[in-house]
């Protein structure tokens, strides 16, 4: 019984050994070379560099985007505005009109501050700074989430332009020639139209409103404007929106400026930022108003916005561990396989070159028979007459003796 158990164990062990995918080669059968050693060093260095790069790639995070339906359809949206119009405050009126027909006074009230159109040096520098960032985003770097949300948290610089003497230029005596309109309005989550036009607004029964500008002269119209900030949602320091820092001037009094916005709610959930904000894309159009030439309309600044029913969720996530292990195995195995192929090709080329060199030496040197004759002469002795080896019978006899041995 004991013998049977031992036999079964030996058979099982034999089967396991036959399945060995890593057979051991005795050291006596292994041959090393300087070429193989140099290639191994290069291979190990390359593997080390790629492993370091892969670890750095794995420890980094990536942004994951999800698109879902915005279920908070009954809420309000905060509209943040900071604009300067090149007209006196008593000549302009700013309000919102949306699809619900709600009274404009129900959205809130914006502050009107008399200022000078010309900016101070600090304010000009800040405006150029914001314009350069927006220009960089729109033309060169489109993946703004990498620097706005990913791992950086919320920057600390403010969105508002620096105040210096109520935005008064260095050499600007006299009365204020512009009006700064700023503040926040609580608007409905429907399409609407924020506008700044000539005259103060008055309600119109049964719904809507009108702007009265009957006491204004032609020279009082000037809708050149500067947008220091325009956004939706709760204000967040450090985020620059597409219209921030823009400035448009016109020499024609009756001019209409239109902005069309598509606003998308966005939830940001990263390791250093947790906020609900709104992104928007904007296109603009402007034209002079001239009824005689068929260009009809109302001069002013019109921002028409529409909120998307979809919500974007932005999450910062790490790559899965299994993917890292698979890529690591692929790096090591792939480089070893490639280096083995390169080593085989180099060895094959070296064998061909060496064989050609040996063949050339054989043609240019003495023949094998002559070498055998010389060896035989040396073995027989120095006093042996080598001319006797020219006798064919003697050479055949020596050959037979050699074969016998």
C-alpha angles and dihedrals in degrees: 000000000000092000091052091053092050091049092051091050092050091049091049090048090049091053090050091050091051089056092055107129091186106058117186117239115209115244091239091065095050121095122194129198139187090243092054092047093052092047090050091054091051090047094052092048091050092048091050093051093048092047091053090049092048093049090050090049092049095049090052120085134229135211118251119200126203126185117209136158113272104242095184094085097143098056132100129249124217114229112203118200135179112167136151121210123194092236133088116267096244089057098057137060129195127196145131131253119186138176093272092066091228118169110269091232090062092069095060136255132285123216119243116208124183109230142156118265093222114082128221120247094262092049092049091051091051092048092051089049092055092044092052092051093049091047090051092050095049098044110026114014115040099163093081093159089075092066102025101050113004111102094318100092117204117332118233105226117105126244095221121094114250114266117232118168093333088306091304120161120238095254105028114125122171134043126339113269101192141048126226112210113193142153140078134288128199105227132179121258092253135092113291146163125236110194142174115201141150118294134021118286124249126187119255122209128265093015142333130034142251135219117231114212102153096124095054127104125218093255090057091068116090119140097181102138145181122211110207094171138357122169147136128237131019112341113259120194117233101026115112116205126210098260097043112119096011120140130185125184130188135186093203113090100211104055132146122211118191130188122189117201135188107199121201123191111232133195114201117199112172134143092265104024133055113173145131113227142149131246123200141183119214139197125185139207131182133180139163118258112234117155092189091061095043097258100129130179143084121294114238145080116296124186110188113190135181124192118224119234089222125087124211118215115198118197131178110221139172122237114256119267094231090059090052092051093048092051090046092053090046091053095049097040095042095050092047091050093047093047090050090054091047091049091051092049092048091048092049092051091046091052091051092050093046093048091052091050092051091048090053092051091052092054095047097042136051122303127254092252091052090050090051091050092051091049091050091050091052093050095048093052144264095272094056115111106242091198088074088068088070088071105100094210092055092048091050090050091053090049092053091049090051091050091050092053 
